[in-house]
């Protein structure tokens, strides 16, 4: 399984598409690192927030997670450069994804703090110089910043950094119900160009990213997600209070139980409450397409992904429109979610 550990809701930035910073946790109510000892063996862990590097006991969290998972990646805004570089020096196997919402003007406007882009780049360059091998940029499309996406991607490819994408969502996690993707046609056009660029590269990972972005286009256009959601089955989230959640994209928070109170992770995972949460996921009518839940779904359907990649690469060579990443089975009724 994959896991996402939300270690805090504290954050020094004031992003327009996310209101977590207006609803911070206190240090006292955030889970103790010791509860992570109950975790099973994991394929990959994403450590996120809020801003995870505000946690004073982050070293304790990292040491446990590195024993539990073969890969641990931090999602961070890159603001706390010195702190991030210090942790990276001590744990050189960690990965990092720095959130940038565009080039300097666009990024700083969306993130609500002047100098955010420069600080993020300082962090990226410092990690790069240190020899970090799992390094990349993550961008969330929210409107006119789609115009900066390809420039960001070219910058990343020149430096051999990974590049991750998302589109604005509304959910309990973001404390948002009014996010609007203000220029969806521009976002679709930019993502289509990004898909074509990725498909032209001699990299299986780039082809898989192109496939993910094809699903993101379908999300923006309000079409059903291309693969069934298995949130709470092949992946899970833990929030700062220790609650085990299927995902962070639902309108209302749904918990399988608190890891601190559970006898073991297995007992919690197989509890009647966990079964009820999975039933709710199976009946969920949202079409969200975020990496935390899309990636496990894609890993579970490698033939579907490979078939799309083969068709898309062939059509790109002929100058034809890329195929949709279409869904063949539909176990629950779909309701178009307003992607805005």
C-alpha positions as CSV (number, residue, x, y, z in Angstrom):
1,X,0.0,0.0,0.0
2,X,0.9,3.7,-0.3
3,X,0.3,6.1,2.5
4,X,0.1,9.9,2.9
5,X,1.0,11.2,6.3
6,X,-0.4,14.7,7.0
7,X,1.8,15.7,9.9
8,X,0.4,19.1,10.6
9,X,-2.1,21.8,9.5
10,X,0.3,24.6,10.4
11,X,1.7,26.5,7.4
12,X,3.6,29.8,6.9
13,X,2.1,30.5,3.5
14,X,-1.4,31.8,2.6
15,X,-2.3,30.0,-0.6
16,X,-5.5,31.2,-2.3
17,X,-6.6,27.7,-3.4
18,X,-6.1,26.2,0.1
19,X,-7.3,27.4,3.5
20,X,-5.4,25.0,5.7
21,X,-3.4,27.9,7.0
22,X,-6.5,29.4,8.4
23,X,-7.3,26.2,10.4
24,X,-3.9,25.2,11.9
25,X,-3.4,22.4,14.4
26,X,-1.6,23.1,17.7
27,X,1.6,21.3,18.6
28,X,-0.2,19.6,21.5
29,X,-2.9,18.0,19.4
30,X,-0.7,16.7,16.6
31,X,0.0,12.9,16.8
32,X,3.0,11.5,18.6
33,X,5.5,10.0,16.2
34,X,5.3,6.8,18.2
35,X,2.0,5.9,16.7
36,X,3.7,5.4,13.3
37,X,5.4,2.3,14.8
38,X,2.0,0.5,14.2
39,X,2.2,1.0,10.4
40,X,2.6,-2.0,8.2
41,X,5.3,-2.3,5.5
42,X,4.5,0.2,2.8
43,X,5.5,0.8,-0.8
44,X,5.7,4.5,-0.6
45,X,4.9,7.3,1.9
46,X,4.2,10.9,1.1
47,X,4.7,13.3,4.1
48,X,2.7,16.4,3.7
49,X,0.8,19.1,5.6
50,X,0.2,22.1,6.0
51,X,3.9,22.5,5.8
52,X,5.6,19.4,7.3
53,X,8.8,21.1,8.1
54,X,7.2,23.1,10.9
55,X,7.1,19.9,13.0
56,X,9.8,20.1,15.6
57,X,9.9,16.3,16.0
58,X,10.3,15.6,12.3
59,X,13.4,13.5,12.8
60,X,11.5,11.0,14.9
61,X,8.9,10.7,12.2
62,X,11.4,10.3,9.4
63,X,13.4,7.6,11.3
64,X,10.2,5.5,11.7
65,X,9.0,6.0,8.2
66,X,12.3,5.0,6.7
67,X,12.0,1.6,8.5
68,X,8.4,1.2,7.3
69,X,8.7,2.2,3.6
70,X,11.1,1.7,0.8
71,X,10.4,5.3,-0.4
72,X,9.6,8.5,1.6
73,X,8.9,11.7,-0.2
74,X,8.1,15.1,1.3
75,X,5.6,17.5,-0.2
76,X,6.7,21.0,0.9
77,X,6.4,24.6,-0.2
78,X,10.2,24.9,0.2
79,X,9.9,28.0,2.4
80,X,12.0,26.6,5.3
81,X,15.2,26.1,3.3
82,X,17.7,25.6,6.1
83,X,15.5,23.2,7.9
84,X,14.8,21.2,4.7
85,X,18.5,21.0,3.8
86,X,19.5,19.9,7.3
87,X,17.0,17.0,7.2
88,X,18.1,16.1,3.7
89,X,21.7,15.9,4.8
90,X,20.9,13.5,7.6
91,X,18.6,11.3,5.5
92,X,20.0,11.3,1.9
93,X,17.4,8.7,0.6
94,X,14.5,11.1,1.1
95,X,12.6,12.6,-1.9
96,X,11.2,16.1,-2.1
97,X,8.5,17.7,-4.2
98,X,8.5,21.5,-4.0
99,X,5.2,23.2,-4.7
100,X,5.5,26.0,-7.2
101,X,2.3,27.5,-8.8
102,X,4.1,29.1,-11.7
103,X,7.0,31.4,-12.3
104,X,7.9,34.1,-9.8
105,X,5.0,36.6,-10.2
106,X,2.3,34.0,-10.6
107,X,3.6,31.8,-7.8
108,X,3.9,34.5,-5.2
109,X,0.5,35.9,-6.0
110,X,-1.2,32.5,-5.6
111,X,0.8,31.6,-2.5
112,X,0.2,34.9,-0.8
113,X,3.8,35.5,0.3
114,X,6.4,37.6,-1.5
115,X,9.7,35.7,-2.2
116,X,8.1,32.3,-2.2
117,X,9.4,31.4,-5.7
118,X,12.9,32.5,-4.9
119,X,12.9,30.5,-1.6
120,X,11.5,27.4,-3.4
121,X,14.2,27.6,-6.0
122,X,16.9,28.1,-3.4
123,X,15.7,24.9,-1.7
124,X,15.5,23.0,-5.0
125,X,19.0,24.1,-6.0
126,X,20.4,23.3,-2.6
127,X,18.9,19.8,-2.6
128,X,20.2,19.3,-6.2
129,X,23.7,20.4,-5.3
130,X,23.5,18.0,-2.3
131,X,22.9,15.1,-4.7
132,X,19.3,14.5,-3.9
133,X,18.1,11.9,-6.5
134,X,14.4,12.1,-5.9
135,X,13.6,15.7,-6.5
136,X,10.8,17.5,-8.3
137,X,8.3,20.3,-8.6
138,X,4.5,20.1,-8.1
139,X,2.1,22.5,-9.6
140,X,-1.7,22.9,-9.0
141,X,-3.6,24.4,-11.9
142,X,-6.1,27.0,-10.6
143,X,-6.5,29.4,-13.5
144,X,-4.1,31.6,-15.4
145,X,-1.1,29.8,-14.0
146,X,-1.6,27.1,-16.7
147,X,0.3,29.5,-18.9
148,X,3.4,29.0,-16.8
149,X,3.2,25.2,-16.6
150,X,5.2,24.4,-19.7
151,X,7.9,26.8,-18.8
152,X,8.1,25.2,-15.3
153,X,8.3,21.8,-17.0
154,X,11.1,22.8,-19.3
155,X,13.0,24.1,-16.3
156,X,12.5,20.8,-14.5
157,X,13.6,18.7,-17.5
158,X,16.7,20.8,-18.0
159,X,17.7,20.0,-14.4
160,X,16.4,16.4,-14.5
161,X,13.8,17.1,-11.9
162,X,10.4,15.3,-11.7
163,X,7.2,17.3,-12.5
164,X,3.9,16.6,-10.9
165,X,0.5,18.2,-11.7
166,X,-2.9,18.6,-10.0
167,X,-6.0,20.8,-10.5
168,X,-7.8,22.7,-7.8
169,X,-10.2,20.7,-5.7
170,X,-12.8,21.4,-3.0
171,X,-12.7,19.2,0.0
172,X,-12.7,19.1,3.8
173,X,-8.9,18.9,3.7
174,X,-8.4,22.2,1.9
175,X,-11.3,23.8,3.8
176,X,-12.6,25.0,0.4
177,X,-15.9,24.8,-1.3
178,X,-15.5,27.8,-3.6
179,X,-12.4,26.8,-5.7
180,X,-12.9,27.7,-9.3
181,X,-10.6,26.7,-12.2
182,X,-11.1,30.0,-13.9
183,X,-9.6,29.1,-17.3
184,X,-10.4,25.4,-17.9
185,X,-9.8,25.6,-21.7
186,X,-6.4,27.0,-21.3
187,X,-5.6,24.3,-18.6
188,X,-6.7,21.5,-21.0
189,X,-4.7,23.0,-23.8
190,X,-1.6,23.2,-21.6
191,X,-2.0,19.7,-20.3
192,X,-2.5,18.3,-23.8
193,X,0.8,19.9,-24.8
194,X,2.5,18.5,-21.7
195,X,1.2,15.0,-22.5
196,X,2.6,15.2,-26.0
197,X,6.0,16.4,-24.7
198,X,6.1,13.6,-22.1
199,X,5.1,10.9,-24.7
200,X,8.0,12.0,-26.9
201,X,10.5,11.3,-24.2
202,X,12.3,7.9,-23.9
203,X,11.1,7.3,-20.3
204,X,8.4,4.9,-19.0
205,X,7.9,7.3,-16.1
206,X,7.2,10.2,-18.4
207,X,4.7,8.1,-20.3
208,X,2.9,7.2,-17.1
209,X,2.8,10.9,-16.1
210,X,1.3,11.6,-19.5
211,X,-1.4,9.0,-18.8
212,X,-2.1,10.6,-15.4
213,X,-2.4,14.0,-17.1
214,X,-4.9,12.6,-19.6
215,X,-7.0,11.6,-16.6
216,X,-6.5,15.2,-15.2
217,X,-7.9,16.6,-18.5
218,X,-11.0,14.4,-18.0
219,X,-11.4,15.7,-14.5
220,X,-11.3,19.3,-15.7
221,X,-13.8,18.5,-18.4
222,X,-16.2,17.0,-15.9
223,X,-16.0,13.5,-17.3
224,X,-15.9,10.3,-15.1
225,X,-12.5,9.3,-13.7
226,X,-10.8,6.7,-15.9
227,X,-10.1,4.1,-13.2
228,X,-12.2,3.1,-10.2
229,X,-11.3,4.7,-6.9
230,X,-9.8,2.3,-4.4
231,X,-9.1,4.9,-1.7
232,X,-9.0,3.2,1.7
233,X,-8.1,-0.1,0.1
234,X,-4.8,0.3,-1.7
235,X,-3.9,3.6,0.0
236,X,-4.7,5.6,3.1
237,X,-4.1,8.9,4.8
238,X,-3.3,9.8,8.4
239,X,-4.3,13.3,9.5
240,X,-2.4,15.3,12.2
241,X,-4.8,13.9,14.9
242,X,-3.9,10.3,14.1
243,X,-7.2,9.6,12.2
244,X,-6.8,7.1,9.4
245,X,-8.7,8.3,6.3
246,X,-9.3,6.8,2.9
247,X,-8.4,10.1,1.1
248,X,-8.3,13.9,1.4
249,X,-10.7,14.6,-1.4
250,X,-14.1,14.0,0.1
251,X,-16.5,16.7,1.0
252,X,-16.7,15.5,4.6
253,X,-14.0,13.8,6.6
254,X,-14.5,10.1,7.1
255,X,-12.3,8.2,9.6
256,X,-11.6,4.5,9.9
257,X,-10.4,5.1,13.4
258,X,-7.6,6.7,15.3
259,X,-4.3,5.0,15.1
260,X,-3.3,6.1,18.6
261,X,-6.3,4.3,20.1
262,X,-6.0,1.1,17.9
263,X,-4.5,-2.1,19.2
264,X,-2.8,-2.4,15.9
265,X,-3.0,-1.1,12.4
266,X,-4.4,-4.4,11.2
267,X,-7.2,-4.3,13.8
268,X,-8.2,-0.8,12.7
269,X,-7.9,-1.6,8.9
270,X,-10.2,-4.6,9.3
271,X,-12.7,-3.0,11.7
272,X,-16.4,-2.6,11.0
273,X,-15.8,1.2,10.8
274,X,-13.2,0.7,8.1
275,X,-15.7,-1.5,6.2
276,X,-18.3,1.2,6.4
277,X,-15.8,3.8,5.1
278,X,-14.9,1.6,2.1
279,X,-18.6,1.2,1.4
280,X,-18.9,5.0,1.3
281,X,-15.9,5.2,-1.0
282,X,-17.5,2.7,-3.4
283,X,-20.6,4.8,-3.5
284,X,-18.7,8.1,-3.9
285,X,-19.9,10.1,-6.9
286,X,-17.1,12.5,-7.1
287,X,-14.7,12.3,-10.0
288,X,-11.6,13.6,-8.3
289,X,-8.3,12.7,-9.8
290,X,-5.4,13.4,-7.5
291,X,-2.0,11.6,-7.3
292,X,-2.6,10.2,-3.9
293,X,-5.5,8.0,-5.1
294,X,-4.9,8.0,-8.9
295,X,-1.4,6.5,-8.6
296,X,-2.5,3.3,-6.7
297,X,-5.3,2.9,-9.2
298,X,-2.9,3.1,-12.1
299,X,-0.6,0.6,-10.5
300,X,-3.6,-1.8,-10.2
301,X,-4.4,-1.5,-13.9
302,X,-1.0,-1.7,-15.7
303,X,-2.5,-3.1,-18.9
304,X,-5.0,-0.2,-19.2
305,X,-2.2,2.3,-18.7
306,X,0.1,0.5,-21.2
307,X,-2.7,0.4,-23.8
308,X,-3.4,4.1,-23.5
309,X,0.4,4.9,-23.8
310,X,0.7,2.8,-26.9
311,X,-2.3,4.4,-28.6
312,X,-1.3,7.9,-27.5
313,X,2.2,7.6,-28.7
314,X,1.0,6.3,-32.1
315,X,-1.6,9.1,-32.5
316,X,1.0,11.7,-31.4
317,X,3.3,10.6,-34.2
318,X,0.4,11.0,-36.7
319,X,-0.5,14.4,-35.4
320,X,-3.9,13.1,-34.3
321,X,-5.8,14.1,-31.1
322,X,-4.7,12.0,-28.1
323,X,-7.2,9.3,-27.0
324,X,-9.2,9.7,-23.8
325,X,-8.1,7.6,-20.9
326,X,-11.6,6.0,-21.0
327,X,-13.2,4.0,-18.2
328,X,-14.5,0.6,-19.2
329,X,-16.2,-0.5,-16.0
330,X,-18.4,1.7,-13.9
331,X,-19.3,0.0,-10.6
332,X,-21.1,3.0,-9.2
333,X,-23.3,5.8,-10.7
334,X,-21.2,8.8,-11.6
335,X,-22.2,12.3,-10.9
336,X,-20.2,15.1,-12.6
337,X,-18.3,17.0,-9.9
338,X,-17.8,20.7,-10.7
339,X,-14.0,20.6,-11.1
340,X,-14.0,24.3,-10.2
